[in-house]
Amino acid sequence: MRLKSKRIIVTGGASGIGSAICSIFASEGAKIVIADIDGNGAQNTASLINKDNEKALAVCSDISSEKSVKILIQKSVEFLGGIDILINDAAAFIFGSVEEITKSDWEKVFGVNVIGSSNMIKYALPYLKKSHNSSIVNIASVSSFIAQPSFIPYNASKGALLQLTRCLALDLAKYDIRVNAVSPGAIYTPATERHIEFEGVDRDEFLKSVAETSFLKRLGKPEEVAKAALFLASDEASFITGTQLVVDGGATV
């Protein structure tokens, strides 16, 4: 029960890593608002958690919109009574070379991955300041700090998110708000299938080749990233801020 009585918002909680975070955090005692542009997916995650008791609320929200974020924060505070922890997992997965990507691609990927996370922090901040030992965890990526072919918009946005994490850790320390990031490597999620479709490659060969890049010779599981986020969010990481925890099976060592 490392998160007993903690009041938490998780963006991108409809599937993949976000859904795993919601489930594991709820099992550790948290009360959670699950935010996602996929409202049905968010409701499915909430329904699974609420089989035990009413600990989760689903809210359909577009974090790239300030208006939508304001509504999300209002609904969250009504349900939770405050905010102790914010997990920014929502992400836009847009790939391509600099010649291929359009202005709208840039606007979408930065609108969600960077501006969206910033919106969440901005409007949650008054409540985080009132909390004791509050924490923000941004789900970045190994794409934040390595180069990958035709990953230009995604990598640029995740690099910005990692730098946002460091700067916020400095700025918010005076309020005793810790800000950290988890940087996953190759984790098998629905986004993996979308990337395979984007690349137009053989699925089995792709998954095998990606698995070979890690020391452990496999893809990670969403639950393994969720447990890293759990550590950083909890009081067990009370003297950790401004850092990233890489969860990639050793692929970027």
Summary of the structure (lengths in Angstrom):
residues: 253
radius of gyration: 17.2
end to end distance: 32.6
largest distance: 50.9
contacts: 889
relative contact order: 0.15
helix: 50%
strand: 16%
